[in-house]
């Protein structure tokens, strides 16, 4: 990401001559929610916009070895795309596909790690992904692989982080200053050494104790790691730990019900996170007390499926049942704030568990009607979608990764055969059903 920004700045300073001669590297989507603040905003997209998206169609599909994708969202880095399936395999394809509409053979895949529901993270040539370690138990692992593979069709982890009896479900790994953070369904936040421990199985450097299970992906901001939990609280920990194996939070914040799989996002030094009954916003520095009230919350959201908020252009986008509610990111000057707009999908109505992505004026999300939908980000009032991408999957809980004019998302067909779906320009025109 930094290399991309430096080259772009040099080209701007030197004028159009150098700009034409400097090859821009492809944008990479290295982890869930794209940026370090987990806003879901991808600001470098140039090919797909509110006009061109209408002409997008399917480019290619990748077979994910017979099992569906549930929540795991693609990472795109180093010329490859990484995604997990519920059969416990990390599957890797060339980001540009195989030159055909259907790609049956991946570049490589992992050994069977049992269930994977979280999203891979690629940092410093290593890809991290959490899993259960076996189908018959709830013991979880953080798995670390060489992002380039092992020279074979099937690769084992370089090392694993031991989460004990704690299953890692939708909580995705986050790397910060040599540590990897991931949450567990057993109610713990683990911090592992990003380089491993010199052995095959590594213990955590420290563990944060939560009051409930977590499927939320952590975010780190100014040395504090934040994560939501199913006991209806946001937890804030010192990212460096507390000098002990088990650490208590610095403070907690009351949400509107369980966080489910909603992950916190940072905007203007505030934390935004969904709950069963709506969005809650906190001061990232806390309130000087052990328990903090939100700065403001939303009045809508009775049917929330766990999507994470996206923040772009001064707006917050959060799924609620079969639509996406849009709020002013600065609130409304009151404790409870209403929607500013609603993104509504036509056709068969079904829940949105996918987290929205915002890129170049377009909002994307999967819907459990087997569709990926796109709306104008500047919607006022009630707006229908401007594009639909059809999968063969009745459930699209995977969140779209939008980079380099392509939309990557996971799913499965009706026979529960996992698929990676890729949409973009230049393929067959998408036909509405």
Secondary structure, DSSP 8 states (H G I E B T S, - for coil): -HHHHHHHHHHHHH-HHHHHHS------B-STTSSTT---EETT--S--TTGGGG-EEEEEEE-TT----S---EEETTEEEEE-TTS-EEEEETT--SSSEE-S-SEEE---S---S--EEETTEEEEEEES-TTS--EEEEEEETT--SSSEE--SEEEE-TT----S---EEETTEEEEE-TTSEEEEEETT--SSSEE--SEEEE-SS------EEETTEEEEEETTTEEEEEETT--SSSEE--SEEEE-SS--TT---EEETTEEEEEETTEEEEEETT--SSSEE--SEEES--SS------EEETTEEEEEETTEEEEEETT--SSSEE--SEEEE--SS-----S--EEETTEEEEEETTTEEEEEETT--EEEE-SEEEE-S-S---S--EEETTEEEEEEE-TT--EEEEEEETTS------
